[in-house]
Amino acid sequence: MNSRNSKAILAALAIILLTGCMGGKSVSSSGRGGEVTGVGGGRSFKEPAPFGMTMIKRGFLKMGIDQQDTLWGKQTPVKEISVDGFWMDETEVTNSKYKQFVYWVRDSIIRERLADPAYGGDESYKITEDKNGDPVTPHLDWKKSLPRKPNEDELRAIESLYVTNPVTGEKSLDASQLNYRYEVYDYTTAALRRNRINPEERNLNTDVVVDPNEVVMISKDTAYIDDEGRIVRETINRELTGPWDFLNTYIINIYPDTTCWVNDFRNSDNEMYLRNYFSNPTFNEYPVVGVTWEQANAFCHWRTEYLLKGLGPEARYVQRYRLPTEAEWEYAARGKDGAEFPWENEDVKNGDGCFYANFKPDKGNYTKDGNLITSKVGIYSSNTNGLFDMAGNVAEWTSTIYTEAGVDAMNDLNPQLEYKAAKEDPYRLKKKSVRGGSWKDPESYIRSAWRSWEYQNQPRSYIGFRCVRSIATSSSVKQKPSKK
C-alpha cells in the first residue's frame, strides 16, 4: 500500500471518529438485534425565506402555447414538464438594488487603491492575517470605513475613479473602471463521468480496456486585464489535469448602459432617460434596464457572495442566486392554475377598465395603461404565486439559450439548455431566451408562454431580470387524492 492510500484511509477514519464525537449516533449501539436503523444526529437545516423572494413549490406545467399562434400563423412546440421548487424575486431587480452592486464594486476599488503604495499604501484596508496571526490570502477589510476627511493621498485614490466632463465640468463615476471579477466552479461538467480525473472511472463497462494515458480535453473560461486596462476574455481548450480545470474566471464591466434609451429608439428624444433613469433617485424603485445577460449573471454571483458572508456554518447548504431557467420562469408566471397570463382571466384589464400590466395596449398609445415607459415595480397585482410584473414592465433574462426547437429540445425534468458561448463562437450562438414582454410590447408578447430572445452582450431599455435560488430543503406539496 502506497503512502497516498495510507493517508487517505487515515483521513477517512479520522472523519468517522470525529463524526462520532460531534453528536452522531454510534452505529454499533443504534441497532436492535442486528437491524439496520440508520444514522441519526445532526440538526436539520431550516432555510429562512430570502428577503424579497417568494417560494415556488415544485410542480408540473404544459410548457408552450397550446393553441394555434395567430400572430405568426405557426404551431409552437408544447411539452409536459416538471420542475423542482425554487425561490424567486417578487419583483424585477430595481435600480436601487443594482446600485448597491455598483457602489460595492466602486468601494472595493477605492479600498484597493487606498492600500496601494502609489496612493499612500494604507495596509489597514487589507487583511493579511487571521485572528491567530497566521498569514491568509490578502483581502479587503470591509469593517474599516472609508475616510470622511481624506488626506492628499486618499483624495487622489478616491478621485481616480471619477472623470470630469470636459464640456459641462460635471464629475461622475468612470464606468469603464467598474469591473467585477468572479469565479464559478462548474460542478455539472466536473461530475460528468468522462471528466473523471482517474481514467479507470470514466467507463463502467468492465469489458472495455482502460487506457491509463487517455487525454481528456476540456474548455475553460478565463479573463484578465491587459497592460492597457482592457478586459481580455478567452475560452481555452486544455488537457484535463485536476479539479482546478473546472474553475471559470469572468471579468465583467457592470455599469448599466444608460445610452440604451437613445440607441434603442432612433429619431426619438429620450435624452432625459439617458441622463436620469439610473442616476436619479426618482427612479430607484423602477426596474433596472440596460443590463446585459452577462451583467445580470455577475449580479447574481455578487448577491450570493454578499449573502454567504453574513451566514455561519450552514452557508454550505444555501444554493446560489442565479437567473431562472426558461421553464422555471414560465412555470412561475402561469401561477398556481397554469393560466395564459399571470392573472385569472384571458382579458388584459378588469371590469373597471384597469389594465393588469404595463404594456402597449394600442398602436403608438403607450399611455393607455397609465404609463409611458417602465413603471415602479409591484404597482400591479401579483399573480397567484405572489409575483409581480411577470407580464410587461420589462422583459426578463433567463439562463436558457434560445433555439427554434424550444421545449422540443428540453428534458421533461428540470429542463435547461445551457451553452457558454466562447468569444470566437458565431454571434448566433449567443442568443438567450427572454420572457414576459415589456412596456413597449403588444398583448401577444406578454403571454406567459411567449418566447423571445436577445444576444447575451446586448443591453436594452426594455429588458431587466430577477433572480431565483433553488430551495435547499424540501419543497414538496401534499398530493391531492385522485378522483375515481
N, C-alpha and C positions, 0 to 999 in steps of 0.2 A: 504494500500500500504506500503510495507516494505521500509526501508531506502535505500537498494541497488537499487531498482527500481526507487526511487525518484532521487537518484544521477544520474542514467543512463539517465533519462528523462531530467534533468537539463543540463547534459553534451551535449545531443543531441541538446537542444535548444541553448546552447552556441555556438555550431558549426554552426548552422543555422544563428545565429546573426552575427558571425564572418565572415561567407561567404558573407553576405550582405555588411559588412564593407570593405571587401577585393576586391570589384570591381564587384561582380556578379550582374546580373540584379535582381531587385526586382520582385518577381513573380506577385504581385498584380498590378504592373504598366506596365508589359511587354505585357499583352494580350490586344486584341482589341475586345470589345463586348463579353467578357467572353470566347474567344477562347484560347486554349492551344497552345502557340507558342514556348515553350522550354525555358530553362535557358541559357543565354549567359554569356559572360565574360570569363576571363581567357585567357592565351596566349597558342597557340598551340605549342607543343613541336616539334622542328625540330632536329632530331638526326643527328649529324655530322658523316661523314664517318670515321669509326675507322681506325687508321693508319695501313697500310699494308693489308687491307681487301678489298674485293670486294662484292658488293651486288648481291645476287642470288634471283631474284624475284620469288614469288610463282608460282607454275605451276604443270604440270602433267607429269608422265612418266609411261612406261610399265617396271616395275622393274623385273630384272632377265634375264636369257639367253633365248631368244625367239626361237633359233634354237637348233637342236639336239646337245648335247655336245659330240664331237668326242673324247675328251680326256679320259672321264670315261665311255662313252657309255650309259649314262642315261639322261633322260629328267629332267631338273631342273625346279623348280616352277617359274611361271611368274604371275604377278599381276599388274593391273592398279591401281595406287595410285596418290594422290595429296599431295603436301607439301606446307607449308607456307614459306614466304620469310625469308632469314637469311643473315647475313654477314659471309664471310669465308676468312680465311687467304689465301693470294695469293700464298704463298709458304709454305712448311713444316717449322715447328719451327726449327730454326737453333741452332747450338752450341752457337753462340753469344747470342741469346735471352734467351736460357736456362741458360747460365752462369749468366745472370742478376738475375735470380731467385736464383741460388746457392749463389751468392755474397750477395743478400739481406738477405737470411737466415743466412749466415755467420756473416754479420754485425749486425744483430739483436741479435744473441747470444753474440757477443762481447759486445754490449751495455748493455745487461742484466748483464753480468759479471762485467763490469765496475761499475755498480750500486750496485753490491753485496758487502756487508761488508767484505766478505772474500778476495776481491781484491781491497780494498780501500774505497768502498762504496760511490762513487761519485753520489749523488742523483740527480744531474743536468741532468743525462741521462734519467730520468723518469719524466713524467708529472703527478702530483697528484692533481692539482687544475686547475679550469678553469680561464678565464680572470677576473672573479669576485671574485676569491678567494674561491669559493665553491669546496669541495672535489669531485673528479671524480675517476673512476676506473684507477689505475695507468697504464700508457702505455708509450712506448718509445718516446723520443723526437728525431725525425729524423732530426730536424734542427740543432742539436748540432753535430758538426763534431767529428770524432774520432781523438785522439791525434796524432799529427805528430811526436812529440818527447816525447814518453811515459815515465813516471817515472817508478820506480821499480814495483809498484803495477799494473799499467796499462800494463806494459810489460808482467807480469805474466798472466793477463786476456787475452791478445791477443794470447800469445804463448800457452795457454791452449787448443786452438782449432787446434793446429798443432801437427804432430807427426814426429819423425825422423827415417828414415830407418836405422836400426842397422848395415846394411852391407855397404851401399853407403854413409850414412851420410846426404842424401838429406832430406830437410824439405818439408812437404806437408800437405794440409788440412786433418784433421781427418774426413774422410767421414762418419764414424759411428755416429758422433755428429750432423750432418746436418739434423735435424728432423724438419719438418714443421707441426704445429698443426693448424687445422682449423675446423670450424663448418659449417654445412649445414642444413638449415631448410627445411624439406620435405613438401612443400606446397601441393603436389599432394595427399599424404597419409592423410594429415590433412584435406583436402577438402572432402574426401570420407564420404558419409552420415553415414556409420556405425561407423565412428570415431568421431561423434559429441560429444561434452562434455555433452550436455544436452540430456539425454536418449530419451526424447519425440520427438526429431528432427531426430531420426535415422530411422524412418519408417513413410512414409506419408499415409499409409493405416489406415484410422480412425477406421476400424473395428478391428484392432489389439490392444489388451490391452497392454499398455506400462508398462514394469517392471522398476520402478524408481531405482531399485538396480542392474540392469543388469551390469555385469562386462565385459568390452571390453579389450582384451589383444592386445598389440602392440609390435613390435620388434623395438629395438633402438640400433644403433651402437655407441659404446663408445671406448675410448682408454686412456691409461695413461702410464707413465714411472714408472717402479717399482724401488725398492731400489738399484738394481744393474745396473740401467740405461738402461734396456731393454724395448722396446715398447711392451705393452700388449694390444691386440685388442680383443674386445668381442662384441658379439651381444646378448643383453639381452632381455628377454621377461618379460613384466611388465604390471600391470594394468594401463589403461589409467586414468590419474588424471588431466591433464591440457595440455596447448599448449607446454610446455617445453618438453613433451614426444616425440615431432616430431623433436627435435634438435639433430642431429647426430654429433658425435665428431670423428675426424680422426687424427692420428699422422703418418706421412709418412717420411721415410728417402728418401731424394730427390736426392742424388748424383747418376748420371748415373753409371751403371755397366760397367766400361771400360774393364773388363775381358771377356765380351761377345765375343769379336773378337777371343779369344782363345777357349772358351767353345763351340762356335757355329761351329768351324771348327777344328776338331781334326786332328792331323798329318799335320798341316799347320802352316807355320811360319808367324804369324800375330802379333808378339810382337811389331812391330813398331806402329801399330794402337792402341794397348793396351796402349802404353806409350804416344802417340801423338794425337790421333784423337780428344779427347775432350779438352785437355790442350793446344795444340799448336795453336797459333793464325792463322796459315796457314789454318786450317780447320774451322775457325769461321763461314763462310757462307755455310758450309755443314750442312745437316740435322742432328739434334741430334739423337743418337741411344742409345741402352742400357737403355732405359727408359720404365718402365712398364706402364701398363694401370693405375695403382694406382698413379704413379708419374705424369702421364700426367693430371689426374684429379686434383691433388694438384697444378700443374702449372696453370691450368685454374682458380682455386679459387684465387690463389695469383694474377694472372693477373687482375682479377675482382676487388679485394681489392685495388690493385695498381692504377687502373683507377678511382675508386669511390672517392679516397682521393683527386683527382685533379678536381673533379666536384662540382658544387654548389647544390642548392636545387633540380635541375632537375635530379640528380643522381638516384632518386627513379624510374624514368621511364626507365632507361637503363637496359637492360637484361644482364644476367651473361654470361661470357665466359664459354664454355663447349666443350666437344667432339661432333662431328656430329653424328646424328643417321645414321644407315646403309643406310636408304632411302635417307636422305639428301646428304650423300656422293655420292651415285650413281647418283642422280639427278644432282648434281653439276658437276660430272666428265663427264657425257654424253654431256654436253654443250647444247646449245640452240636447236640443231636439234636431240637430243637423240641418238647420234652416238654410235657405238660399242666401239670405242676407243676415247680418248679425242682429236681427230683430225678428219678431214673431210672425209678421205677415210679409207678403210679396210687394207691398207698396213701399214707396220711399218717403212717405210722410203720413202723419196720423190724421184722424178725423178733423182736427182743428187746423189742418193745413201746415203744420210744423214739420220740417224735414228731420229725418232721423240721423243724418250725417252731413258733413261738409264736402260737397262735390259740385259739379257744374250741371245744374238741372236743365238748362236751356242753352241754345246756341248763343254764345257770346255773353250770356247773362250770368256772370259768376255770382252776383249778389242776391239772386233769387232765394238762396238758402240763408241769407243774412251775413255772408262772409264774402270777401273779395279774394283773399289768398288763404293761407292757413288760418286756423283758429286756435284758441287756447285748448290744450288737451283736456279731455274729460268734461266738456260742457254739454255733450250729447249723452243720452242714457247709455248705460253699459249693456252688453249682451248678457245672456243667462249665465255665462262663466265669470261675470264681473269684470269684463274687459271693455275698455273704452276705445272708440275711434278705430275699430277693426275694419271699417269701411270708410273711405275718404280721408280727409285731412292731409295726410301724406301716405304715399305707398311705402312699403317696408321691405328692407332687405331680408332675404333668407340665406341660409348657409348652402342651399342646394344649387348645383349647376343647372342651367337651363338647356333642355333638349326638346326637340319637337315631339319626341316619343312620350314625354311626360311620365305619367304614372305607369305606362306600359313597361317602362324600363326599371321600375322600382320593385323592391321586395314588398311583400304584404305585411311584414313585421318591422316596425320602426324604420320605414323606408328612408333612405338617404342616398343621394347621388352626389358624390364629392369629387372634385378634381382640383388639385393645386396647380394652377397654370404657371408654367415657367415663363420667364421674361421672353424667351425666344419662341414660345408657342404662338401659333396663329391667333390673331386677335379674337376670332370667333369662339375660341375655346375659353374665353374669359367672361362669357355671359353668365350672370347669376339670376336666379328667379326672384322676382319682385312681386309682392302680393298686396291686395287691398284697395288699389286705386287711390286717387288723390283729389285735392281740391280743384284740379283742372280737368278731371275726367268725367265723362257722362255716366249715366246709370249702369250701363252694361259692364263697365270696367270696375265697379265697386262690389260686384258679387263675390262671395267668399271663395268660389271655385275658379274665378278668372285668373289666368296666368299671364304674366308679363315678364320682361327681363331688362337688364341693363349691364353694361360692361363693369367689371369689378373696380376699375380705377376712374370711373366717370361720376363726378358729383352732379346732383340735380337739385333744383329748387323745390321739387315735389317728391323727393324720396328721403325718408328717415329710417328709423329702426327701433326695435325694442328687443330686450334680452330675455332669454329663458335660462333655466337651470334645472337639470334633471333632479328628480326627488331622490334624496339619499336613503329614505326609508320607504316602507310600503305605501303605495297609493291605491291599494285595491278598493273596490267598491262591492257592496253587498249584492250578490246575484239575485235577480228577481226570479221567482218561481215561474217555470214555463207553463203556458196555458195548454191544457189538454182538451 
